[in-house]
Amino acid sequence: MKNWEEALAVRDDLEPYGDNAVGLFALALHHHIDDLHSVAAESITDGSDDKKCDILHIDPVDGIFG
């Protein structure tokens, strides 16, 4: 793949997440997340009163967040 946009374009599984697909894709790459759908269910905070924070991921096992 030439760039991240091409890599994201082949991820058909992220289409249902709309604008959040890019953030989830970045989260998966940065934190090496395999089960992105489970993480998405717990991490997407997108809403009318989200204060511009669309995704928040906290991994208590590894002590990381993104």
Distance bins in CASP14 RR format, pairs under 12 A and 6 or more apart:
PFRMAT RR
TARGET T0000
AUTHOR 0000-0000-0000
RMODE 2
METHOD distances of the structure
MODEL  1
1 7 1 0 1 0 0 0 0 0 0 0 0
1 8 0 0 0 0 1 0 0 0 0 0 0
1 9 0 0 0 0 1 0 0 0 0 0 0
1 10 1 0 0 1 0 0 0 0 0 0 0
1 11 0 0 0 0 0 1 0 0 0 0 0
1 29 0 0 0 0 0 1 0 0 0 0 0
2 8 0 0 0 0 0 1 0 0 0 0 0
2 9 0 0 0 0 0 1 0 0 0 0 0
2 10 0 0 0 0 0 1 0 0 0 0 0
3 9 0 0 0 0 1 0 0 0 0 0 0
4 10 0 0 0 0 0 1 0 0 0 0 0
4 11 0 0 0 0 0 1 0 0 0 0 0
4 21 0 0 0 0 0 1 0 0 0 0 0
4 22 0 0 0 0 1 0 0 0 0 0 0
4 23 0 0 0 0 0 1 0 0 0 0 0
4 25 1 0 0 1 0 0 0 0 0 0 0
4 26 0 0 0 0 1 0 0 0 0 0 0
4 28 0 0 0 0 0 1 0 0 0 0 0
4 29 1 0 0 1 0 0 0 0 0 0 0
4 30 0 0 0 0 0 1 0 0 0 0 0
5 11 0 0 0 0 0 1 0 0 0 0 0
5 21 0 0 0 0 0 1 0 0 0 0 0
5 22 0 0 0 0 1 0 0 0 0 0 0
5 25 0 0 0 0 1 0 0 0 0 0 0
5 26 0 0 0 0 0 1 0 0 0 0 0
6 25 0 0 0 0 0 1 0 0 0 0 0
7 14 0 0 0 0 0 1 0 0 0 0 0
7 21 0 0 0 0 0 1 0 0 0 0 0
7 22 0 0 0 0 0 1 0 0 0 0 0
7 25 1 0 0 1 0 0 0 0 0 0 0
7 26 0 0 0 0 0 1 0 0 0 0 0
7 28 0 0 0 0 0 1 0 0 0 0 0
7 29 0 0 0 0 1 0 0 0 0 0 0
8 14 1 0 0 1 0 0 0 0 0 0 0
8 15 0 0 0 0 0 1 0 0 0 0 0
8 17 0 0 0 0 0 1 0 0 0 0 0
8 18 0 0 0 0 0 1 0 0 0 0 0
8 21 1 0 0 1 0 0 0 0 0 0 0
8 22 1 0 0 1 0 0 0 0 0 0 0
8 23 0 0 0 0 1 0 0 0 0 0 0
8 24 0 0 0 0 1 0 0 0 0 0 0
8 25 1 0 1 0 0 0 0 0 0 0 0
8 26 0 0 0 0 1 0 0 0 0 0 0
8 28 0 0 0 0 0 1 0 0 0 0 0
8 29 0 0 0 0 1 0 0 0 0 0 0
9 15 0 0 0 0 0 1 0 0 0 0 0
9 21 0 0 0 0 0 1 0 0 0 0 0
9 22 0 0 0 0 0 1 0 0 0 0 0
9 25 0 0 0 0 0 1 0 0 0 0 0
10 21 0 0 0 0 0 1 0 0 0 0 0
10 25 0 0 0 0 0 1 0 0 0 0 0
11 17 0 0 0 0 1 0 0 0 0 0 0
11 18 0 0 0 0 0 1 0 0 0 0 0
11 21 1 0 0 1 0 0 0 0 0 0 0
11 22 0 0 0 0 0 1 0 0 0 0 0
11 23 0 0 0 0 0 1 0 0 0 0 0
11 24 0 0 0 0 1 0 0 0 0 0 0
11 25 1 0 0 1 0 0 0 0 0 0 0
11 26 0 0 0 0 0 1 0 0 0 0 0
11 28 0 0 0 0 1 0 0 0 0 0 0
11 29 0 0 0 0 0 1 0 0 0 0 0
11 36 0 0 0 0 1 0 0 0 0 0 0
11 37 0 0 0 0 0 1 0 0 0 0 0
12 21 0 0 0 0 0 1 0 0 0 0 0
13 21 0 0 0 0 1 0 0 0 0 0 0
13 24 0 0 0 0 1 0 0 0 0 0 0
13 25 0 0 0 0 0 1 0 0 0 0 0
13 28 0 0 0 0 0 1 0 0 0 0 0
13 34 0 0 0 0 0 1 0 0 0 0 0
13 35 0 0 0 0 0 1 0 0 0 0 0
13 36 1 0 0 1 0 0 0 0 0 0 0
13 37 1 0 0 1 0 0 0 0 0 0 0
13 40 0 0 0 0 0 1 0 0 0 0 0
14 20 0 0 0 0 1 0 0 0 0 0 0
14 21 1 1 0 0 0 0 0 0 0 0 0
14 22 0 0 0 0 1 0 0 0 0 0 0
14 23 0 0 0 0 1 0 0 0 0 0 0
14 24 1 0 1 0 0 0 0 0 0 0 0
14 25 1 0 0 1 0 0 0 0 0 0 0
14 26 0 0 0 0 0 1 0 0 0 0 0
14 27 0 0 0 0 0 1 0 0 0 0 0
14 28 0 0 0 0 1 0 0 0 0 0 0
14 29 0 0 0 0 0 1 0 0 0 0 0
14 36 1 0 0 1 0 0 0 0 0 0 0
14 37 0 0 0 0 1 0 0 0 0 0 0
14 39 0 0 0 0 0 1 0 0 0 0 0
14 40 0 0 0 0 1 0 0 0 0 0 0
14 44 0 0 0 0 0 1 0 0 0 0 0
15 21 1 0 0 1 0 0 0 0 0 0 0
15 22 0 0 0 0 0 1 0 0 0 0 0
15 24 0 0 0 0 0 1 0 0 0 0 0
15 25 0 0 0 0 0 1 0 0 0 0 0
16 24 0 0 0 0 0 1 0 0 0 0 0
16 36 0 0 0 0 0 1 0 0 0 0 0
16 37 0 0 0 0 1 0 0 0 0 0 0
16 40 0 0 0 0 1 0 0 0 0 0 0
16 41 0 0 0 0 0 1 0 0 0 0 0
16 44 0 0 0 0 0 1 0 0 0 0 0
17 23 0 0 0 0 1 0 0 0 0 0 0
17 24 1 0 1 0 0 0 0 0 0 0 0
17 25 0 0 0 0 1 0 0 0 0 0 0
17 27 0 0 0 0 0 1 0 0 0 0 0
17 28 0 0 0 0 0 1 0 0 0 0 0
17 36 0 0 0 0 1 0 0 0 0 0 0
17 37 0 0 0 0 1 0 0 0 0 0 0
17 39 0 0 0 0 0 1 0 0 0 0 0
17 40 1 0 0 1 0 0 0 0 0 0 0
17 41 0 0 0 0 0 1 0 0 0 0 0
17 43 0 0 0 0 0 1 0 0 0 0 0
17 44 1 0 0 1 0 0 0 0 0 0 0
17 46 0 0 0 0 1 0 0 0 0 0 0
17 54 0 0 0 0 1 0 0 0 0 0 0
17 55 0 0 0 0 1 0 0 0 0 0 0
18 24 0 0 0 0 1 0 0 0 0 0 0
18 25 0 0 0 0 0 1 0 0 0 0 0
18 40 0 0 0 0 0 1 0 0 0 0 0
18 44 0 0 0 0 0 1 0 0 0 0 0
18 46 0 0 0 0 1 0 0 0 0 0 0
18 54 0 0 0 0 0 1 0 0 0 0 0
18 55 0 0 0 0 0 1 0 0 0 0 0
19 25 0 0 0 0 0 1 0 0 0 0 0
19 44 0 0 0 0 0 1 0 0 0 0 0
19 46 1 0 0 1 0 0 0 0 0 0 0
19 47 0 0 0 0 0 1 0 0 0 0 0
19 50 0 0 0 0 0 1 0 0 0 0 0
19 54 1 0 0 1 0 0 0 0 0 0 0
19 55 0 0 0 0 0 1 0 0 0 0 0
20 26 0 0 0 0 0 1 0 0 0 0 0
20 27 0 0 0 0 1 0 0 0 0 0 0
20 36 0 0 0 0 0 1 0 0 0 0 0
20 39 0 0 0 0 0 1 0 0 0 0 0
20 40 1 0 0 1 0 0 0 0 0 0 0
20 41 0 0 0 0 0 1 0 0 0 0 0
20 43 0 0 0 0 1 0 0 0 0 0 0
20 44 1 0 1 0 0 0 0 0 0 0 0
20 45 0 0 0 0 1 0 0 0 0 0 0
20 46 1 0 1 0 0 0 0 0 0 0 0
20 47 0 0 0 0 0 1 0 0 0 0 0
20 50 0 0 0 0 0 1 0 0 0 0 0
20 53 0 0 0 0 0 1 0 0 0 0 0
20 54 1 0 1 0 0 0 0 0 0 0 0
20 55 1 0 0 1 0 0 0 0 0 0 0
20 56 0 0 0 0 0 1 0 0 0 0 0
20 57 0 0 0 0 0 1 0 0 0 0 0
21 27 0 0 0 0 0 1 0 0 0 0 0
21 28 0 0 0 0 0 1 0 0 0 0 0
21 36 0 0 0 0 1 0 0 0 0 0 0
21 37 0 0 0 0 0 1 0 0 0 0 0
21 40 0 0 0 0 1 0 0 0 0 0 0
21 44 0 0 0 0 0 1 0 0 0 0 0
21 46 0 0 0 0 0 1 0 0 0 0 0
21 54 0 0 0 0 0 1 0 0 0 0 0
21 55 0 0 0 0 0 1 0 0 0 0 0
22 28 0 0 0 0 0 1 0 0 0 0 0
22 29 0 0 0 0 0 1 0 0 0 0 0
22 54 0 0 0 0 1 0 0 0 0 0 0
22 55 0 0 0 0 1 0 0 0 0 0 0
23 29 0 0 0 0 1 0 0 0 0 0 0
23 30 0 0 0 0 1 0 0 0 0 0 0
23 31 0 0 0 0 0 1 0 0 0 0 0
23 33 0 0 0 0 0 1 0 0 0 0 0
23 36 0 0 0 0 0 1 0 0 0 0 0
23 39 0 0 0 0 0 1 0 0 0 0 0
23 40 0 0 0 0 1 0 0 0 0 0 0
23 43 0 0 0 0 1 0 0 0 0 0 0
23 44 0 0 0 0 1 0 0 0 0 0 0
23 45 0 0 0 0 0 1 0 0 0 0 0
23 46 0 0 0 0 0 1 0 0 0 0 0
23 53 0 0 0 0 0 1 0 0 0 0 0
23 54 1 0 0 1 0 0 0 0 0 0 0
23 55 1 0 1 0 0 0 0 0 0 0 0
23 56 0 0 0 0 0 1 0 0 0 0 0
23 57 0 0 0 0 1 0 0 0 0 0 0
23 66 0 0 0 0 1 0 0 0 0 0 0
24 30 0 0 0 0 0 1 0 0 0 0 0
24 31 0 0 0 0 0 1 0 0 0 0 0
24 33 0 0 0 0 1 0 0 0 0 0 0
24 35 0 0 0 0 0 1 0 0 0 0 0
24 36 1 0 1 0 0 0 0 0 0 0 0
24 37 0 0 0 0 1 0 0 0 0 0 0
24 38 0 0 0 0 0 1 0 0 0 0 0
24 39 1 0 0 1 0 0 0 0 0 0 0
24 40 1 0 1 0 0 0 0 0 0 0 0
24 41 0 0 0 0 0 1 0 0 0 0 0
24 42 0 0 0 0 0 1 0 0 0 0 0
24 43 1 0 0 1 0 0 0 0 0 0 0
24 44 1 0 0 1 0 0 0 0 0 0 0
24 46 0 0 0 0 0 1 0 0 0 0 0
24 54 0 0 0 0 1 0 0 0 0 0 0
24 55 1 0 0 1 0 0 0 0 0 0 0
24 56 0 0 0 0 0 1 0 0 0 0 0
24 57 0 0 0 0 1 0 0 0 0 0 0
24 66 0 0 0 0 0 1 0 0 0 0 0
25 31 0 0 0 0 0 1 0 0 0 0 0
25 33 0 0 0 0 0 1 0 0 0 0 0
25 36 0 0 0 0 1 0 0 0 0 0 0
25 39 0 0 0 0 0 1 0 0 0 0 0
25 40 0 0 0 0 0 1 0 0 0 0 0
25 55 0 0 0 0 0 1 0 0 0 0 0
26 33 0 0 0 0 0 1 0 0 0 0 0
26 36 0 0 0 0 0 1 0 0 0 0 0
26 43 0 0 0 0 0 1 0 0 0 0 0
26 54 0 0 0 0 0 1 0 0 0 0 0
26 55 0 0 0 0 1 0 0 0 0 0 0
26 57 0 0 0 0 0 1 0 0 0 0 0
26 66 0 0 0 0 1 0 0 0 0 0 0
27 33 1 0 0 1 0 0 0 0 0 0 0
27 34 0 0 0 0 0 1 0 0 0 0 0
27 35 0 0 0 0 0 1 0 0 0 0 0
27 36 1 0 0 1 0 0 0 0 0 0 0
27 39 1 0 0 1 0 0 0 0 0 0 0
27 40 0 0 0 0 1 0 0 0 0 0 0
27 42 0 0 0 0 0 1 0 0 0 0 0
27 43 1 0 0 1 0 0 0 0 0 0 0
27 44 0 0 0 0 0 1 0 0 0 0 0
27 54 0 0 0 0 0 1 0 0 0 0 0
27 55 1 0 0 1 0 0 0 0 0 0 0
27 56 0 0 0 0 1 0 0 0 0 0 0
27 57 1 0 1 0 0 0 0 0 0 0 0
27 58 0 0 0 0 0 1 0 0 0 0 0
27 59 0 0 0 0 0 1 0 0 0 0 0
27 64 0 0 0 0 0 1 0 0 0 0 0
27 65 0 0 0 0 0 1 0 0 0 0 0
27 66 1 0 0 1 0 0 0 0 0 0 0
28 34 1 0 0 1 0 0 0 0 0 0 0
28 35 0 0 0 0 1 0 0 0 0 0 0
28 36 1 0 1 0 0 0 0 0 0 0 0
28 37 0 0 0 0 0 1 0 0 0 0 0
28 38 0 0 0 0 0 1 0 0 0 0 0
28 39 1 0 0 1 0 0 0 0 0 0 0
28 40 0 0 0 0 1 0 0 0 0 0 0
28 43 0 0 0 0 0 1 0 0 0 0 0
28 55 0 0 0 0 0 1 0 0 0 0 0
28 57 0 0 0 0 1 0 0 0 0 0 0
28 66 0 0 0 0 0 1 0 0 0 0 0
29 36 0 0 0 0 0 1 0 0 0 0 0
29 66 0 0 0 0 0 1 0 0 0 0 0
30 36 0 0 0 0 0 1 0 0 0 0 0
30 39 0 0 0 0 0 1 0 0 0 0 0
30 55 0 0 0 0 0 1 0 0 0 0 0
30 57 0 0 0 0 1 0 0 0 0 0 0
30 59 0 0 0 0 0 1 0 0 0 0 0
30 64 0 0 0 0 1 0 0 0 0 0 0
30 65 0 0 0 0 0 1 0 0 0 0 0
30 66 1 0 0 1 0 0 0 0 0 0 0
31 39 0 0 0 0 1 0 0 0 0 0 0
31 43 0 0 0 0 0 1 0 0 0 0 0
31 55 0 0 0 0 0 1 0 0 0 0 0
31 57 1 0 0 1 0 0 0 0 0 0 0
31 58 0 0 0 0 0 1 0 0 0 0 0
31 59 1 0 0 1 0 0 0 0 0 0 0
31 61 0 0 0 0 0 1 0 0 0 0 0
31 62 0 0 0 0 1 0 0 0 0 0 0
31 63 0 0 0 0 0 1 0 0 0 0 0
31 64 1 0 0 1 0 0 0 0 0 0 0
31 65 0 0 0 0 1 0 0 0 0 0 0
31 66 1 0 0 1 0 0 0 0 0 0 0
32 39 0 0 0 0 0 1 0 0 0 0 0
32 59 0 0 0 0 0 1 0 0 0 0 0
32 62 0 0 0 0 1 0 0 0 0 0 0
32 64 0 0 0 0 0 1 0 0 0 0 0
33 39 1 0 1 0 0 0 0 0 0 0 0
33 40 0 0 0 0 1 0 0 0 0 0 0
33 42 0 0 0 0 0 1 0 0 0 0 0
33 43 0 0 0 0 1 0 0 0 0 0 0
33 55 0 0 0 0 0 1 0 0 0 0 0
33 57 0 0 0 0 1 0 0 0 0 0 0
33 59 0 0 0 0 1 0 0 0 0 0 0
33 62 0 0 0 0 0 1 0 0 0 0 0
33 64 0 0 0 0 0 1 0 0 0 0 0
33 66 0 0 0 0 0 1 0 0 0 0 0
35 41 0 0 0 0 1 0 0 0 0 0 0
35 42 0 0 0 0 0 1 0 0 0 0 0
35 43 0 0 0 0 0 1 0 0 0 0 0
35 59 0 0 0 0 0 1 0 0 0 0 0
36 42 0 0 0 0 0 1 0 0 0 0 0
36 43 0 0 0 0 1 0 0 0 0 0 0
36 44 0 0 0 0 0 1 0 0 0 0 0
36 55 0 0 0 0 0 1 0 0 0 0 0
36 57 0 0 0 0 0 1 0 0 0 0 0
37 43 0 0 0 0 0 1 0 0 0 0 0
37 44 0 0 0 0 0 1 0 0 0 0 0
38 44 0 0 0 0 0 1 0 0 0 0 0
38 57 0 0 0 0 0 1 0 0 0 0 0
38 59 0 0 0 0 0 1 0 0 0 0 0
39 55 0 0 0 0 1 0 0 0 0 0 0
39 56 0 0 0 0 0 1 0 0 0 0 0
39 57 1 0 0 1 0 0 0 0 0 0 0
39 58 0 0 0 0 0 1 0 0 0 0 0
39 59 0 0 0 0 1 0 0 0 0 0 0
39 65 0 0 0 0 0 1 0 0 0 0 0
39 66 0 0 0 0 0 1 0 0 0 0 0
40 46 0 0 0 0 0 1 0 0 0 0 0
40 54 0 0 0 0 0 1 0 0 0 0 0
40 55 0 0 0 0 1 0 0 0 0 0 0
40 56 0 0 0 0 0 1 0 0 0 0 0
40 57 0 0 0 0 1 0 0 0 0 0 0
41 55 0 0 0 0 0 1 0 0 0 0 0
41 57 0 0 0 0 0 1 0 0 0 0 0
42 55 0 0 0 0 0 1 0 0 0 0 0
42 56 0 0 0 0 1 0 0 0 0 0 0
42 57 1 0 0 1 0 0 0 0 0 0 0
42 58 0 0 0 0 1 0 0 0 0 0 0
42 59 0 0 0 0 0 1 0 0 0 0 0
42 60 0 0 0 0 0 1 0 0 0 0 0
43 53 0 0 0 0 0 1 0 0 0 0 0
43 54 0 0 0 0 1 0 0 0 0 0 0
43 55 1 0 1 0 0 0 0 0 0 0 0
43 56 1 0 1 0 0 0 0 0 0 0 0
43 57 1 0 1 0 0 0 0 0 0 0 0
43 58 0 0 0 0 1 0 0 0 0 0 0
43 59 0 0 0 0 0 1 0 0 0 0 0
43 65 0 0 0 0 1 0 0 0 0 0 0
43 66 0 0 0 0 1 0 0 0 0 0 0
44 50 0 0 0 0 1 0 0 0 0 0 0
44 53 0 0 0 0 0 1 0 0 0 0 0
44 54 1 0 0 1 0 0 0 0 0 0 0
44 55 1 0 1 0 0 0 0 0 0 0 0
44 56 0 0 0 0 1 0 0 0 0 0 0
44 57 0 0 0 0 1 0 0 0 0 0 0
45 51 0 0 0 0 1 0 0 0 0 0 0
45 52 0 0 0 0 0 1 0 0 0 0 0
45 53 1 0 1 0 0 0 0 0 0 0 0
45 54 1 0 0 1 0 0 0 0 0 0 0
45 55 1 0 0 1 0 0 0 0 0 0 0
45 56 1 0 1 0 0 0 0 0 0 0 0
45 57 0 0 0 0 1 0 0 0 0 0 0
45 58 0 0 0 0 0 1 0 0 0 0 0
45 66 0 0 0 0 0 1 0 0 0 0 0
46 52 0 0 0 0 1 0 0 0 0 0 0
46 53 0 0 0 0 1 0 0 0 0 0 0
46 54 1 0 1 0 0 0 0 0 0 0 0
46 55 1 0 0 1 0 0 0 0 0 0 0
46 56 0 0 0 0 0 1 0 0 0 0 0
47 53 0 0 0 0 1 0 0 0 0 0 0
47 54 1 0 0 1 0 0 0 0 0 0 0
47 55 0 0 0 0 0 1 0 0 0 0 0
48 54 0 0 0 0 0 1 0 0 0 0 0
50 56 0 0 0 0 1 0 0 0 0 0 0
53 65 0 0 0 0 0 1 0 0 0 0 0
53 66 0 0 0 0 0 1 0 0 0 0 0
54 66 0 0 0 0 0 1 0 0 0 0 0
55 65 0 0 0 0 0 1 0 0 0 0 0
55 66 1 0 0 1 0 0 0 0 0 0 0
56 65 1 0 0 1 0 0 0 0 0 0 0
56 66 1 0 0 1 0 0 0 0 0 0 0
57 63 0 0 0 0 0 1 0 0 0 0 0
57 64 0 0 0 0 1 0 0 0 0 0 0
57 65 1 0 0 1 0 0 0 0 0 0 0
57 66 1 0 1 0 0 0 0 0 0 0 0
58 64 1 0 0 1 0 0 0 0 0 0 0
58 65 1 0 1 0 0 0 0 0 0 0 0
58 66 1 0 0 1 0 0 0 0 0 0 0
59 65 1 0 0 1 0 0 0 0 0 0 0
59 66 0 0 0 0 1 0 0 0 0 0 0
END
